[in-house]
Amino acid sequence: MQNKGAPWAMIIVLLFLFFPAGIIVMLVKLHKDPFHYTSNGNGTMIVGWILFVFGIFYLIIYLSDSATNSDVAPLLSGVAFCCGGGFALVRHGRKYKQRGLLVSRYITCIMNSSDGSIGDIAASLGFTYENTYRDIVDLIQCGALPDSYIDESTNCVVSPYIKKRVYDYKNKIELKEEPKKFTSRTVKCPNCGGMNSITGNDNECEYCGSPLAYQCM
């Protein structure tokens, strides 16, 4: 299982006890868990808002009559640090959430694609071919599209998530795959030698219960 980094609860505790360590652990988590953009974005925004609230708290103390002149410098530093850092984290979290929405659009479009054509996916999303190609490569590398790859000869995404169809890439003609038609036939059981009339696969000998294959003679 892929290591997703430290839980957000631990990161928040570290941010209060030892801020530099909390920032490092949070960045490591974002690096190790790049695909969960929405949850990571929400966590980053929560941390940012908490810092911002602490900045407001420091500002209220600074403006109150209980603050002495000697407390001005550290309080102002706390206000700047918490408000500035909180704003930066909230902004970064929103970007992560927007990235998550974009990833969801890509995955939905790819799953609904009939042949995985990158050109068609780009046209559907309203993006350029180059940007779409680069984004799909990122999705594959971060694990969003497991067991998938790009076929450079056809400029298509090959993925088990794409609807399976028979497609002639050379002539660009989509062919309809007709289901196999099975006719009734008599086969001999390889176990007991009994003769059975079967149609299709998944049959059993009516005498001994042994499995029978449609291709058996």
Steps between C-alpha positions, in 0.01 A plus 500: 500500500627845409619711792266799527705683760403612849131551589369855505431486875869437565598782265273747682646399838855545369409840359403615850784332689781556252395694193801430271467124549127520427561682173762244394273205584212662311711557189623139516139380515400708200798362308431136590126522440465711184179344371267578794484864402158571649566353846850649512362834389236494773761411762731776385217753510401392853856550621511837325178621658617388845819702460302795371270490806804496726628802313174683567528395865850652520370814331221538759755465781721760332211745472379444855605722785667209681786490252809685614760666281741212552246259356454689174780339301423131572127557460545668164728215395233251603232689307712516184612139530157348569294719268752489217568128534132420539409698189772322300380156615136578422595617153714189444216277623255658256740431214521138613120472501480652152756246386284225649197619303708501182620145569139387549404651164786322328417163654131533412580598142750215460260243645224614263732495199433234238859466381715715733594751229698781662386738228134427574560532875669837447212621283245383756675688782583806290877465551789484257638162400837573663349594837266202493784262418712640783212483749420138409864403548483660847182303579667174402817575696314598819285188493169652399482266198653168610595246233474770234741640244511715188532323166726737307419334166129581529513800740250324723475413867491125557323436829274233653264783596416584140192331355612198301428524129652357185672786319690506173771762564646475151181597317346687796182299464319374806382142467217347694592182681225247450445241772595143431214278391507152645311213340403184680753222465563158645825445686650202676589531866877446543438351845216248469459486123135604510355693207355844583316759294631848595469860382761761590753479781474414870341160458522186712461134416149391592635161608808572713500879539837557332543838324457492124656738248309606192805423288518136612439243227 
